[in-house]
Structure formats: C-alpha cells, structure tokens
Amino acid sequence: MLRRLGYTVEIEAGRDVYDLDPVRPASAHDRLRMLEALGAACDPGG
C-alpha cells in the first residue's frame, strides 16, 4: 500500500527508523489530494 501511495520502501536489516518521502501535506488542497490517493490505494479493485 505504501508503494501505491508513492512511498519508496527499502528494508534494511537491523534498522527500525524510516525516512518517508513524500512529506506531510502542507495545505488543505494537498491534504485532499493525499486522502484521494489513500482511498485509491485502499481500493482492492484499483
């Protein structure tokens, strides 16, 4: 699901700290876009 949202997922042995990109949305417009992407990523048919 993280990959479908545009996140890069790299597993490194022995590590439990993650640097996530893209960053949190700064504006209401960016938040709406993020929520739409989340809904699409959670859709099992999409």
PDBQT receptor file of N, H, CA, C and O in Angstrom, charges set to zero:
ATOM      1  N   MET A   1       0.827  -1.184   0.000  1.00  0.00    +0.000 N 
ATOM      2  CA  MET A   1       0.000   0.000   0.000  1.00  0.00    +0.000 C 
ATOM      3  C   MET A   1       0.872   1.249   0.000  1.00  0.00    +0.000 C 
ATOM      4  O   MET A   1       0.535   2.229  -0.665  1.00  0.00    +0.000 OA
ATOM      5  N   LEU A   2       1.982   1.239   0.728  1.00  0.00    +0.000 N 
ATOM      6  H   LEU A   2       2.256   0.443   1.269  1.00  0.00    +0.000 HD
ATOM      7  CA  LEU A   2       2.852   2.412   0.746  1.00  0.00    +0.000 C 
ATOM      8  C   LEU A   2       3.388   2.720  -0.646  1.00  0.00    +0.000 C 
ATOM      9  O   LEU A   2       3.473   3.886  -1.032  1.00  0.00    +0.000 OA
ATOM     10  N   ARG A   3       3.745   1.702  -1.393  1.00  0.00    +0.000 N 
ATOM     11  H   ARG A   3       3.675   0.755  -1.079  1.00  0.00    +0.000 HD
ATOM     12  CA  ARG A   3       4.238   1.919  -2.761  1.00  0.00    +0.000 C 
ATOM     13  C   ARG A   3       3.154   2.508  -3.641  1.00  0.00    +0.000 C 
ATOM     14  O   ARG A   3       3.437   3.373  -4.470  1.00  0.00    +0.000 OA
ATOM     15  N   ARG A   4       1.914   2.057  -3.478  1.00  0.00    +0.000 N 
ATOM     16  H   ARG A   4       1.684   1.354  -2.804  1.00  0.00    +0.000 HD
ATOM     17  CA  ARG A   4       0.810   2.588  -4.273  1.00  0.00    +0.000 C 
ATOM     18  C   ARG A   4       0.547   4.049  -3.937  1.00  0.00    +0.000 C 
ATOM     19  O   ARG A   4      -0.001   4.785  -4.758  1.00  0.00    +0.000 OA
ATOM     20  N   LEU A   5       0.934   4.478  -2.732  1.00  0.00    +0.000 N 
ATOM     21  H   LEU A   5       1.379   3.881  -2.065  1.00  0.00    +0.000 HD
ATOM     22  CA  LEU A   5       0.774   5.876  -2.334  1.00  0.00    +0.000 C 
ATOM     23  C   LEU A   5       1.950   6.740  -2.779  1.00  0.00    +0.000 C 
ATOM     24  O   LEU A   5       1.943   7.954  -2.575  1.00  0.00    +0.000 OA
ATOM     25  N   GLY A   6       2.947   6.127  -3.378  1.00  0.00    +0.000 N 
ATOM     26  H   GLY A   6       2.953   5.140  -3.544  1.00  0.00    +0.000 HD
ATOM     27  CA  GLY A   6       4.084   6.890  -3.872  1.00  0.00    +0.000 C 
ATOM     28  C   GLY A   6       5.289   6.892  -2.963  1.00  0.00    +0.000 C 
ATOM     29  O   GLY A   6       6.253   7.618  -3.211  1.00  0.00    +0.000 OA
ATOM     30  N   TYR A   7       5.251   6.082  -1.899  1.00  0.00    +0.000 N 
ATOM     31  H   TYR A   7       4.469   5.493  -1.697  1.00  0.00    +0.000 HD
ATOM     32  CA  TYR A   7       6.382   5.997  -0.988  1.00  0.00    +0.000 C 
ATOM     33  C   TYR A   7       7.410   5.002  -1.514  1.00  0.00    +0.000 C 
ATOM     34  O   TYR A   7       7.049   4.006  -2.142  1.00  0.00    +0.000 OA
ATOM     35  N   THR A   8       8.671   5.266  -1.262  1.00  0.00    +0.000 N 
ATOM     36  H   THR A   8       8.963   6.074  -0.751  1.00  0.00    +0.000 HD
ATOM     37  CA  THR A   8       9.726   4.320  -1.559  1.00  0.00    +0.000 C 
ATOM     38  C   THR A   8       9.904   3.436  -0.334  1.00  0.00    +0.000 C 
ATOM     39  O   THR A   8      10.069   3.934   0.779  1.00  0.00    +0.000 OA
ATOM     40  N   VAL A   9       9.871   2.123  -0.539  1.00  0.00    +0.000 N 
ATOM     41  H   VAL A   9       9.737   1.718  -1.444  1.00  0.00    +0.000 HD
ATOM     42  CA  VAL A   9      10.007   1.183   0.568  1.00  0.00    +0.000 C 
ATOM     43  C   VAL A   9      11.305   0.417   0.388  1.00  0.00    +0.000 C 
ATOM     44  O   VAL A   9      11.459  -0.343  -0.568  1.00  0.00    +0.000 OA
ATOM     45  N   GLU A  10      12.234   0.618   1.306  1.00  0.00    +0.000 N 
ATOM     46  H   GLU A  10      12.108   1.236   2.082  1.00  0.00    +0.000 HD
ATOM     47  CA  GLU A  10      13.504  -0.084   1.289  1.00  0.00    +0.000 C 
ATOM     48  C   GLU A  10      13.746  -0.675   2.664  1.00  0.00    +0.000 C 
ATOM     49  O   GLU A  10      13.821   0.059   3.649  1.00  0.00    +0.000 OA
ATOM     50  N   ILE A  11      13.868  -1.985   2.745  1.00  0.00    +0.000 N 
ATOM     51  H   ILE A  11      13.807  -2.582   1.945  1.00  0.00    +0.000 HD
ATOM     52  CA  ILE A  11      14.084  -2.661   4.015  1.00  0.00    +0.000 C 
ATOM     53  C   ILE A  11      15.582  -2.855   4.207  1.00  0.00    +0.000 C 
ATOM     54  O   ILE A  11      16.269  -3.400   3.343  1.00  0.00    +0.000 OA
ATOM     55  N   GLU A  12      16.076  -2.398   5.358  1.00  0.00    +0.000 N 
ATOM     56  H   GLU A  12      15.519  -1.956   6.060  1.00  0.00    +0.000 HD
ATOM     57  CA  GLU A  12      17.486  -2.557   5.693  1.00  0.00    +0.000 C 
ATOM     58  C   GLU A  12      17.575  -3.375   6.975  1.00  0.00    +0.000 C 
ATOM     59  O   GLU A  12      17.005  -2.999   7.999  1.00  0.00    +0.000 OA
ATOM     60  N   ALA A  13      18.282  -4.478   6.917  1.00  0.00    +0.000 N 
ATOM     61  H   ALA A  13      18.745  -4.784   6.085  1.00  0.00    +0.000 HD
ATOM     62  CA  ALA A  13      18.399  -5.379   8.065  1.00  0.00    +0.000 C 
ATOM     63  C   ALA A  13      18.951  -4.645   9.283  1.00  0.00    +0.000 C 
ATOM     64  O   ALA A  13      19.904  -3.873   9.180  1.00  0.00    +0.000 OA
ATOM     65  N   GLY A  14      18.336  -4.897  10.437  1.00  0.00    +0.000 N 
ATOM     66  H   GLY A  14      17.562  -5.524  10.521  1.00  0.00    +0.000 HD
ATOM     67  CA  GLY A  14      18.814  -4.315  11.688  1.00  0.00    +0.000 C 
ATOM     68  C   GLY A  14      18.381  -2.884  11.924  1.00  0.00    +0.000 C 
ATOM     69  O   GLY A  14      18.816  -2.266  12.895  1.00  0.00    +0.000 OA
ATOM     70  N   ARG A  15      17.546  -2.345  11.072  1.00  0.00    +0.000 N 
ATOM     71  H   ARG A  15      17.193  -2.846  10.283  1.00  0.00    +0.000 HD
ATOM     72  CA  ARG A  15      17.122  -0.941  11.221  1.00  0.00    +0.000 C 
ATOM     73  C   ARG A  15      15.623  -0.872  11.478  1.00  0.00    +0.000 C 
ATOM     74  O   ARG A  15      14.853  -1.676  10.952  1.00  0.00    +0.000 OA
ATOM     75  N   ASP A  16      15.220   0.099  12.293  1.00  0.00    +0.000 N 
ATOM     76  H   ASP A  16      15.846   0.752  12.720  1.00  0.00    +0.000 HD
ATOM     77  CA  ASP A  16      13.803   0.304  12.546  1.00  0.00    +0.000 C 
ATOM     78  C   ASP A  16      13.418   1.778  12.465  1.00  0.00    +0.000 C 
ATOM     79  O   ASP A  16      12.353   2.159  12.950  1.00  0.00    +0.000 OA
ATOM     80  N   VAL A  17      14.257   2.607  11.866  1.00  0.00    +0.000 N 
ATOM     81  H   VAL A  17      15.122   2.297  11.472  1.00  0.00    +0.000 HD
ATOM     82  CA  VAL A  17      13.967   4.029  11.681  1.00  0.00    +0.000 C 
ATOM     83  C   VAL A  17      13.767   4.263  10.196  1.00  0.00    +0.000 C 
ATOM     84  O   VAL A  17      14.548   3.793   9.369  1.00  0.00    +0.000 OA
ATOM     85  N   TYR A  18      12.727   4.984   9.874  1.00  0.00    +0.000 N 
ATOM     86  H   TYR A  18      12.093   5.366  10.547  1.00  0.00    +0.000 HD
ATOM     87  CA  TYR A  18      12.372   5.177   8.478  1.00  0.00    +0.000 C 
ATOM     88  C   TYR A  18      12.323   6.661   8.137  1.00  0.00    +0.000 C 
ATOM     89  O   TYR A  18      11.896   7.483   8.947  1.00  0.00    +0.000 OA
ATOM     90  N   ASP A  19      12.755   6.983   6.957  1.00  0.00    +0.000 N 
ATOM     91  H   ASP A  19      13.101   6.315   6.298  1.00  0.00    +0.000 HD
ATOM     92  CA  ASP A  19      12.659   8.336   6.411  1.00  0.00    +0.000 C 
ATOM     93  C   ASP A  19      11.647   8.261   5.280  1.00  0.00    +0.000 C 
ATOM     94  O   ASP A  19      11.901   7.618   4.262  1.00  0.00    +0.000 OA
ATOM     95  N   LEU A  20      10.512   8.905   5.447  1.00  0.00    +0.000 N 
ATOM     96  H   LEU A  20      10.306   9.428   6.274  1.00  0.00    +0.000 HD
ATOM     97  CA  LEU A  20       9.449   8.799   4.463  1.00  0.00    +0.000 C 
ATOM     98  C   LEU A  20       9.443   9.999   3.540  1.00  0.00    +0.000 C 
ATOM     99  O   LEU A  20       9.604  11.142   3.966  1.00  0.00    +0.000 OA
ATOM    100  N   ASP A  21       9.254   9.707   2.264  1.00  0.00    +0.000 N 
ATOM    101  H   ASP A  21       9.123   8.778   1.917  1.00  0.00    +0.000 HD
ATOM    102  CA  ASP A  21       9.120  10.742   1.255  1.00  0.00    +0.000 C 
ATOM    103  C   ASP A  21       8.001  10.293   0.346  1.00  0.00    +0.000 C 
ATOM    104  O   ASP A  21       8.106   9.166  -0.137  1.00  0.00    +0.000 OA
ATOM    105  N   PRO A  22       6.986  10.995   0.060  1.00  0.00    +0.000 N 
ATOM    106  CA  PRO A  22       6.797  12.425   0.231  1.00  0.00    +0.000 C 
ATOM    107  C   PRO A  22       6.477  12.823   1.671  1.00  0.00    +0.000 C 
ATOM    108  O   PRO A  22       6.108  11.979   2.488  1.00  0.00    +0.000 OA
ATOM    109  N   VAL A  23       6.618  14.084   1.968  1.00  0.00    +0.000 N 
ATOM    110  H   VAL A  23       6.917  14.770   1.304  1.00  0.00    +0.000 HD
ATOM    111  CA  VAL A  23       6.384  14.618   3.308  1.00  0.00    +0.000 C 
ATOM    112  C   VAL A  23       4.898  14.883   3.518  1.00  0.00    +0.000 C 
ATOM    113  O   VAL A  23       4.105  14.800   2.580  1.00  0.00    +0.000 OA
ATOM    114  N   ARG A  24       4.528  15.201   4.752  1.00  0.00    +0.000 N 
ATOM    115  H   ARG A  24       5.172  15.269   5.514  1.00  0.00    +0.000 HD
ATOM    116  CA  ARG A  24       3.130  15.508   5.072  1.00  0.00    +0.000 C 
ATOM    117  C   ARG A  24       2.630  16.680   4.236  1.00  0.00    +0.000 C 
ATOM    118  O   ARG A  24       3.397  17.593   3.931  1.00  0.00    +0.000 OA
ATOM    119  N   PRO A  25       1.359  16.664   3.864  1.00  0.00    +0.000 N 
ATOM    120  CA  PRO A  25       0.803  17.764   3.085  1.00  0.00    +0.000 C 
ATOM    121  C   PRO A  25       0.789  19.060   3.887  1.00  0.00    +0.000 C 
ATOM    122  O   PRO A  25       0.491  19.061   5.082  1.00  0.00    +0.000 OA
ATOM    123  N   ALA A  26       1.113  20.156   3.220  1.00  0.00    +0.000 N 
ATOM    124  H   ALA A  26       1.355  20.155   2.249  1.00  0.00    +0.000 HD
ATOM    125  CA  ALA A  26       1.200  21.454   3.895  1.00  0.00    +0.000 C 
ATOM    126  C   ALA A  26      -0.098  22.242   3.795  1.00  0.00    +0.000 C 
ATOM    127  O   ALA A  26      -0.397  23.035   4.688  1.00  0.00    +0.000 OA
ATOM    128  N   SER A  27      -0.871  22.050   2.744  1.00  0.00    +0.000 N 
ATOM    129  H   SER A  27      -0.628  21.406   2.018  1.00  0.00    +0.000 HD
ATOM    130  CA  SER A  27      -2.092  22.841   2.554  1.00  0.00    +0.000 C 
ATOM    131  C   SER A  27      -3.315  21.925   2.563  1.00  0.00    +0.000 C 
ATOM    132  O   SER A  27      -3.195  20.702   2.486  1.00  0.00    +0.000 OA
ATOM    133  N   ALA A  28      -4.487  22.540   2.657  1.00  0.00    +0.000 N 
ATOM    134  H   ALA A  28      -4.584  23.534   2.719  1.00  0.00    +0.000 HD
ATOM    135  CA  ALA A  28      -5.732  21.777   2.613  1.00  0.00    +0.000 C 
ATOM    136  C   ALA A  28      -5.878  21.082   1.262  1.00  0.00    +0.000 C 
ATOM    137  O   ALA A  28      -6.386  19.963   1.191  1.00  0.00    +0.000 OA
ATOM    138  N   HIS A  29      -5.440  21.732   0.205  1.00  0.00    +0.000 N 
ATOM    139  H   HIS A  29      -5.027  22.641   0.262  1.00  0.00    +0.000 HD
ATOM    140  CA  HIS A  29      -5.507  21.147  -1.129  1.00  0.00    +0.000 C 
ATOM    141  C   HIS A  29      -4.618  19.903  -1.205  1.00  0.00    +0.000 C 
ATOM    142  O   HIS A  29      -5.017  18.889  -1.778  1.00  0.00    +0.000 OA
ATOM    143  N   ASP A  30      -3.418  19.979  -0.632  1.00  0.00    +0.000 N 
ATOM    144  H   ASP A  30      -3.094  20.803  -0.167  1.00  0.00    +0.000 HD
ATOM    145  CA  ASP A  30      -2.516  18.827  -0.601  1.00  0.00    +0.000 C 
ATOM    146  C   ASP A  30      -3.090  17.698   0.247  1.00  0.00    +0.000 C 
ATOM    147  O   ASP A  30      -2.932  16.526  -0.095  1.00  0.00    +0.000 OA
ATOM    148  N   ARG A  31      -3.758  18.041   1.354  1.00  0.00    +0.000 N 
ATOM    149  H   ARG A  31      -3.886  18.993   1.632  1.00  0.00    +0.000 HD
ATOM    150  CA  ARG A  31      -4.376  17.017   2.204  1.00  0.00    +0.000 C 
ATOM    151  C   ARG A  31      -5.484  16.287   1.452  1.00  0.00    +0.000 C 
ATOM    152  O   ARG A  31      -5.608  15.067   1.553  1.00  0.00    +0.000 OA
ATOM    153  N   LEU A  32      -6.288  17.035   0.697  1.00  0.00    +0.000 N 
ATOM    154  H   LEU A  32      -6.188  18.027   0.615  1.00  0.00    +0.000 HD
ATOM    155  CA  LEU A  32      -7.356  16.417  -0.072  1.00  0.00    +0.000 C 
ATOM    156  C   LEU A  32      -6.772  15.467  -1.118  1.00  0.00    +0.000 C 
ATOM    157  O   LEU A  32      -7.279  14.361  -1.303  1.00  0.00    +0.000 OA
ATOM    158  N   ARG A  33      -5.717  15.892  -1.795  1.00  0.00    +0.000 N 
ATOM    159  H   ARG A  33      -5.305  16.790  -1.645  1.00  0.00    +0.000 HD
ATOM    160  CA  ARG A  33      -5.057  15.042  -2.783  1.00  0.00    +0.000 C 
ATOM    161  C   ARG A  33      -4.514  13.777  -2.120  1.00  0.00    +0.000 C 
ATOM    162  O   ARG A  33      -4.610  12.690  -2.689  1.00  0.00    +0.000 OA
ATOM    163  N   MET A  34      -3.939  13.914  -0.911  1.00  0.00    +0.000 N 
ATOM    164  H   MET A  34      -3.861  14.798  -0.449  1.00  0.00    +0.000 HD
ATOM    165  CA  MET A  34      -3.411  12.762  -0.188  1.00  0.00    +0.000 C 
ATOM    166  C   MET A  34      -4.538  11.792   0.176  1.00  0.00    +0.000 C 
ATOM    167  O   MET A  34      -4.380  10.578   0.043  1.00  0.00    +0.000 OA
ATOM    168  N   LEU A  35      -5.678  12.325   0.636  1.00  0.00    +0.000 N 
ATOM    169  H   LEU A  35      -5.807  13.310   0.745  1.00  0.00    +0.000 HD
ATOM    170  CA  LEU A  35      -6.794  11.462   1.010  1.00  0.00    +0.000 C 
ATOM    171  C   LEU A  35      -7.364  10.733  -0.206  1.00  0.00    +0.000 C 
ATOM    172  O   LEU A  35      -7.761   9.572  -0.099  1.00  0.00    +0.000 OA
ATOM    173  N   GLU A  36      -7.408  11.397  -1.354  1.00  0.00    +0.000 N 
ATOM    174  H   GLU A  36      -7.085  12.340  -1.441  1.00  0.00    +0.000 HD
ATOM    175  CA  GLU A  36      -7.871  10.743  -2.572  1.00  0.00    +0.000 C 
ATOM    176  C   GLU A  36      -6.913   9.611  -2.960  1.00  0.00    +0.000 C 
ATOM    177  O   GLU A  36      -7.355   8.537  -3.368  1.00  0.00    +0.000 OA
ATOM    178  N   ALA A  37      -5.613   9.850  -2.834  1.00  0.00    +0.000 N 
ATOM    179  H   ALA A  37      -5.254  10.723  -2.502  1.00  0.00    +0.000 HD
ATOM    180  CA  ALA A  37      -4.630   8.820  -3.150  1.00  0.00    +0.000 C 
ATOM    181  C   ALA A  37      -4.742   7.650  -2.168  1.00  0.00    +0.000 C 
ATOM    182  O   ALA A  37      -4.601   6.493  -2.565  1.00  0.00    +0.000 OA
ATOM    183  N   LEU A  38      -4.991   7.944  -0.903  1.00  0.00    +0.000 N 
ATOM    184  H   LEU A  38      -5.105   8.884  -0.581  1.00  0.00    +0.000 HD
ATOM    185  CA  LEU A  38      -5.153   6.901   0.103  1.00  0.00    +0.000 C 
ATOM    186  C   LEU A  38      -6.368   6.040  -0.213  1.00  0.00    +0.000 C 
ATOM    187  O   LEU A  38      -6.308   4.813  -0.129  1.00  0.00    +0.000 OA
ATOM    188  N   GLY A  39      -7.468   6.685  -0.575  1.00  0.00    +0.000 N 
ATOM    189  H   GLY A  39      -7.517   7.682  -0.643  1.00  0.00    +0.000 HD
ATOM    190  CA  GLY A  39      -8.675   5.937  -0.941  1.00  0.00    +0.000 C 
ATOM    191  C   GLY A  39      -8.448   5.048  -2.138  1.00  0.00    +0.000 C 
ATOM    192  O   GLY A  39      -8.915   3.909  -2.164  1.00  0.00    +0.000 OA
ATOM    193  N   ALA A  40      -7.727   5.556  -3.144  1.00  0.00    +0.000 N 
ATOM    194  H   ALA A  40      -7.347   6.481  -3.123  1.00  0.00    +0.000 HD
ATOM    195  CA  ALA A  40      -7.428   4.760  -4.333  1.00  0.00    +0.000 C 
ATOM    196  C   ALA A  40      -6.512   3.592  -3.994  1.00  0.00    +0.000 C 
ATOM    197  O   ALA A  40      -6.681   2.500  -4.535  1.00  0.00    +0.000 OA
ATOM    198  N   ALA A  41      -5.541   3.808  -3.104  1.00  0.00    +0.000 N 
ATOM    199  H   ALA A  41      -5.403   4.695  -2.665  1.00  0.00    +0.000 HD
ATOM    200  CA  ALA A  41      -4.600   2.746  -2.731  1.00  0.00    +0.000 C 
ATOM    201  C   ALA A  41      -5.299   1.650  -1.917  1.00  0.00    +0.000 C 
ATOM    202  O   ALA A  41      -4.902   0.486  -1.967  1.00  0.00    +0.000 OA
ATOM    203  N   CYS A  42      -6.326   2.022  -1.177  1.00  0.00    +0.000 N 
ATOM    204  H   CYS A  42      -6.649   2.968  -1.136  1.00  0.00    +0.000 HD
ATOM    205  CA  CYS A  42      -7.039   1.044  -0.347  1.00  0.00    +0.000 C 
ATOM    206  C   CYS A  42      -8.100   0.282  -1.136  1.00  0.00    +0.000 C 
ATOM    207  O   CYS A  42      -8.634  -0.714  -0.649  1.00  0.00    +0.000 OA
ATOM    208  N   ASP A  43      -8.411   0.740  -2.348  1.00  0.00    +0.000 N 
ATOM    209  H   ASP A  43      -7.977   1.550  -2.744  1.00  0.00    +0.000 HD
ATOM    210  CA  ASP A  43      -9.422   0.091  -3.177  1.00  0.00    +0.000 C 
ATOM    211  C   ASP A  43      -8.849  -1.214  -3.743  1.00  0.00    +0.000 C 
ATOM    212  O   ASP A  43      -7.903  -1.173  -4.530  1.00  0.00    +0.000 OA
ATOM    213  N   PRO A  44      -9.399  -2.365  -3.360  1.00  0.00    +0.000 N 
ATOM    214  CA  PRO A  44      -8.848  -3.637  -3.814  1.00  0.00    +0.000 C 
ATOM    215  C   PRO A  44      -8.966  -3.835  -5.338  1.00  0.00    +0.000 C 
ATOM    216  O   PRO A  44      -8.213  -4.621  -5.913  1.00  0.00    +0.000 OA
ATOM    217  N   GLY A  45      -9.880  -3.148  -5.980  1.00  0.00    +0.000 N 
ATOM    218  H   GLY A  45     -10.492  -2.510  -5.513  1.00  0.00    +0.000 HD
ATOM    219  CA  GLY A  45     -10.044  -3.299  -7.415  1.00  0.00    +0.000 C 
ATOM    220  C   GLY A  45      -9.205  -2.324  -8.220  1.00  0.00    +0.000 C 
ATOM    221  O   GLY A  45      -9.145  -2.428  -9.446  1.00  0.00    +0.000 OA
ATOM    222  N   GLY A  46      -8.546  -1.363  -7.543  1.00  0.00    +0.000 N 
ATOM    223  H   GLY A  46      -8.595  -1.279  -6.548  1.00  0.00    +0.000 HD
ATOM    224  CA  GLY A  46      -7.861  -0.304  -8.264  1.00  0.00    +0.000 C 
ATOM    225  C   GLY A  46      -6.414  -0.402  -8.271  1.00  0.00    +0.000 C 
ATOM    226  O   GLY A  46      -5.740   0.447  -8.855  1.00  0.00    +0.000 OA
TER     227      GLY A  46
